[in-house]
Amino acid sequence: MHTNVSCQTPRTLFAIWWPILAGLLILYVPTYIHLANTLWQQSENAHGPIVLIAALWLISRRWRVALKLKPKQGGSVLPGLLLLAFGLTLYVLGRSQDIILFEVGSKIPILLACIWLLSGWQTVKALWFPVMFLIFLVPLPGFIVDALTTPLKFYVSNAVEYLLYAVGYPIGRSGVVLTMGPYQLLVTDACSGLNSMFSLSALGLLYTYLRGHRGWLHNVLLLICILPIAFVANIFRVTALVLITYYAGDAAGQGFMHDFAAITEFFIAMLVLFAIDYLIDHITRWWRHVRT
């Protein structure tokens, strides 16, 4: 039977939760130190610290709401125990076999199990999104990255060639190698757009959740737009880098402007997402007005 934490004072709550928090710190502080020294220093996983901070903020924000709930007494603890056993098994396998996917991913079932066992299913429902948001900390499996990167690079290079040729630039393409003037530019894995899609999906989902639209259709339409926005934004980023290289040389295209273009791509994609959200909101209001 879980503890009715909704009726506890802050001191009692701390007494209940501090062993769990201490255990989580012992398990995962080494994991995050390892991530900070390895994967998070790579551009494809640079969003990791932002996701972690956002998830912790969401949990603290929703925790205040969860504490006001009155969990039902007498509920079964078996699902929580099974979930905990599954999470701990993942952690042990990941830690012992150096499988970072399992090690990082294990935090989600372990957190959900602890919340279930100490606070009940109602609290799990109140906190499910902040906890599940941690899935964006889990590095994509290599086989998924390999399967998606190659076709994305081809589509990006093909789109860039089409755009620049349409406006009169002397551009050619061989596979994922673009030739314009004296320069040959390889569309690398980092230019496939997969990383920006993953990062923008995380922040787009967070934005949709915080906006809290009541209409499910609005949320679905907004989420559907995230990946196309990220893909198109990446095409324009690669196009800009090709033009920078063509006019200013290879050093300019590979130096500061390369990183600046990635940052600009992200902000433009988010602005487009905000604009689409605004447009959907006005269309749905207009439709309600017409129907009434």
C-alpha positions, 0 to 999 in steps of 0.5 A: 500500500502506498503512502498518502503523501498528499496529507504529509508536511514538507518535513515528512515528505522529505523523510519519505523521499530522501532515501529514494533521491539519495539512491537515484543520485548514487545510481545516475550521477556517474552516468551524467558525469560520463555523458557530460564528458562524452556524448554531450560534447558532440553536436548531435547530443548537445541538447542533453543538458537542456532536456535534463534541466527542462525535465527537472523543472517540469517535475518540480512544477507538476509535483506541486499539483501532484501533492494536492491529489488524494491517492486511493488507498489499497491499490496494488503495488505489484505493477510498481514492483514489476516496473522497478525490477524492469528498470533496475535490470536495464540499469544493471545491464547498461552499466555492466555491459556499457550499453548507454541506451539501457543505462540512461533509459532505465531512469524512466521506469525506475522513477515511475515505479518509485512515484507509483509505490510511494504516491499512487497511480494518480500521482503517476498520471500527474507526472507522466509527461515530465518523466517521459520527457527524459526519453530525449536524453536517451541516445538514438540507437546506432542502427536507427541513426544509420538507417535514417542518415543516408536517405536524409543526406540524399534528400537534403543534397537533392533539394539543395541542388534543385533550389540553387539550380532553379535560381541560376547557380552553376551547381551539380551533384553526385550522390551527396557531393555538391559541386558549385564553382571550384568547390566540392561540398560533402553533405555529411551525417551532421548535415542530414538534419536528423539531430535537428529533428530530434532536438526540435521534436523535444522542444516542440513537444515541450512547447505544445505541453506548456501551451496546454491547448484543450483541443486535441486536433490543435496539438496533433496538427502542431506535433505533425508539423515539427519534423517537416519544419526541422527538415525544411529548415535544415535544407535552407541551412545547407543551402546557406552554407553552400552559398557562403562557401561559393562566395567567401571560400571553404574556410568561411563555410566550415568555420564560425558560419557553420556553427552560426548557421546551425543556431540560426536554423534552430531559432528559425524553426522554432519561430515557424512553429510558433507562427503555425501554432498562432495560425492554427489557433486563429483558424480553429477560433474562426471555425468555432465562430462560423459554426455558432 
